[in-house]
Amino acid sequence: MGFRFKPVYYWFAFFALTSLAYQLVQDNIRPNYNGGDLIIKYILGIAPNFFPAIGIPALFVILIPEFNKGKSSNQWLNSKKNITANLISLTGLLSWEFLQVTTTRGRFDWNDILWTLIGALIFQLIWILSPIKYKGELEESN
């Protein structure tokens, strides 16, 4: 009995790595950075939007087949689950960004919107470039 790699592991690895990157930037690097380099400050400012825009759809690509156990023939839950995952993720992330306009502690920033969209595009690029065996019906590999 050897280790058998499953597509779920591939997408969960993206979710885990981007979540780790988010936590490191948000909780460790950003609060402790005292330098004056504007490029680094910019990157640290947009990173908490960029990393989740890649990682959250990777998680939804795993979860959508779990909720689709009824074997729905809906293409948005099967062959286009990556687009559905990205749309769900973008809806949540962009809603959160726009909600910050109404809060006293929140800070709305158009750069955050831009980098959220770029992160979503990078997830789609990762999906396109990933081997076909990692895009199949994930529920079969569970």
C-alpha positions in Angstrom: 0.0 0.0 0.0 1.8 3.1 -1.2 0.8 6.7 -1.1 -1.6 7.6 -3.9 -1.8 11.2 -4.9 -5.3 12.5 -5.3 -6.5 15.7 -7.1 -7.9 16.9 -3.8 -4.4 17.1 -2.4 -3.2 19.3 -5.2 -5.9 21.9 -4.8 -5.8 21.7 -1.0 -2.0 22.4 -1.2 -2.8 25.7 -3.1 -5.3 26.6 -0.4 -2.9 25.8 2.4 0.1 27.6 0.9 -1.9 30.8 0.1 -3.5 30.7 3.6 -0.1 30.4 5.2 1.2 33.3 3.0 -1.8 35.4 4.0 -1.3 34.7 7.7 2.4 35.4 7.6 1.9 38.8 5.8 -1.1 39.8 7.8 0.0 38.8 11.3 3.8 38.8 11.2 5.5 40.6 8.4 3.2 43.6 7.8 2.9 44.7 11.5 6.6 44.4 12.1 7.9 46.1 8.9 9.4 49.4 9.8 11.2 50.1 6.5 10.5 53.0 4.2 10.6 51.1 0.9 7.3 52.1 -0.9 7.3 49.0 -3.1 7.5 46.7 -0.2 4.8 48.6 1.6 2.6 48.4 -1.5 3.2 44.6 -1.8 2.4 44.1 1.9 -0.7 46.2 1.5 -2.2 44.2 -1.3 -1.0 40.7 -0.3 -3.9 40.0 2.1 -6.3 40.4 -0.9 -4.1 38.7 -3.5 -3.4 35.4 -1.7 -7.0 34.6 -0.7 -8.1 35.3 -4.3 -5.9 32.3 -5.3 -6.5 30.0 -2.4 -10.2 30.3 -1.7 -11.3 29.1 -5.2 -8.9 26.2 -4.8 -10.8 25.2 -1.7 -14.2 25.6 -3.4 -13.0 23.4 -6.3 -12.8 20.7 -3.6 -16.0 21.6 -1.9 -18.3 22.0 -4.9 -18.2 18.3 -5.8 -18.8 17.4 -2.1 -22.1 19.4 -2.3 -22.8 17.9 -5.7 -23.1 14.3 -4.4 -26.6 14.1 -6.1 -24.7 13.9 -9.4 -26.3 17.0 -10.9 -25.7 17.4 -14.6 -25.3 21.2 -14.1 -22.1 22.1 -16.0 -21.4 24.9 -13.5 -21.0 22.2 -10.8 -19.0 19.8 -13.0 -16.9 20.9 -15.9 -17.0 24.6 -15.0 -16.6 24.2 -11.3 -13.4 26.3 -11.4 -15.3 29.3 -12.7 -18.1 28.7 -10.1 -15.5 28.5 -7.4 -13.8 31.7 -8.6 -17.1 33.6 -8.8 -18.1 32.5 -5.3 -14.7 33.6 -4.0 -14.7 36.9 -5.8 -18.2 37.7 -4.6 -17.2 37.3 -1.0 -13.8 39.0 -1.3 -15.2 42.0 -3.2 -18.2 42.3 -1.0 -15.9 42.5 2.0 -13.8 45.1 0.4 -16.8 47.3 -0.5 -18.4 46.8 3.0 -15.3 48.4 4.4 -16.6 51.8 3.1 -19.3 51.6 5.8 -17.1 50.7 8.7 -15.1 53.1 10.8 -12.1 50.7 11.1 -12.1 49.5 7.5 -10.1 51.0 4.7 -11.3 50.8 1.2 -8.6 50.7 -1.5 -9.0 50.3 -5.2 -5.6 48.6 -5.3 -7.1 45.8 -3.1 -9.9 45.4 -5.7 -7.3 45.2 -8.5 -5.1 42.6 -6.8 -8.1 40.6 -5.8 -9.1 40.4 -9.5 -5.4 39.6 -10.5 -5.4 36.8 -7.9 -8.6 35.4 -9.4 -7.0 35.5 -12.8 -3.9 33.7 -11.6 -6.1 31.0 -10.1 -7.7 30.6 -13.5 -4.2 30.4 -15.1 -3.2 27.8 -12.6 -6.3 25.8 -13.5 -5.6 26.0 -17.2 -1.9 25.0 -16.7 -2.6 22.2 -14.3 -2.5 18.6 -15.6 -5.8 17.3 -16.8 -5.8 14.6 -14.2 -6.1 17.2 -11.4 -9.2 18.8 -13.0 -11.3 15.7 -13.2 -14.2 14.7 -11.0 -12.8 15.3 -7.6 -15.5 13.3 -5.9 -14.2 10.1 -7.5 -10.9 10.6 -5.8 -12.2 10.9 -2.3 
